[in-house]
Amino acid sequence: MKNDIAKRRTDRGWSQAHLAEELGVSRQTIISLEKGRFDPSLPLAFRLAGLFGARIEEIFQPED
């Protein structure tokens, strides 16, 4: 699954560590999410969407 978490994060001037702290996850989790190696749980996806003021499907897109 593709996502634009890194762009949304950097657009806000946030570090990976800051985003991890906001979400209550590890920095490694953020790295894995941004690289597409890890698909988030539904609760984490909702927290991400809420934090970015977006819908889940705006952040995550299926691979072509």
Order of alpha helices (4+ residues) and beta strands (2+ residues): beta-alpha-alpha-alpha-alpha-alpha-beta
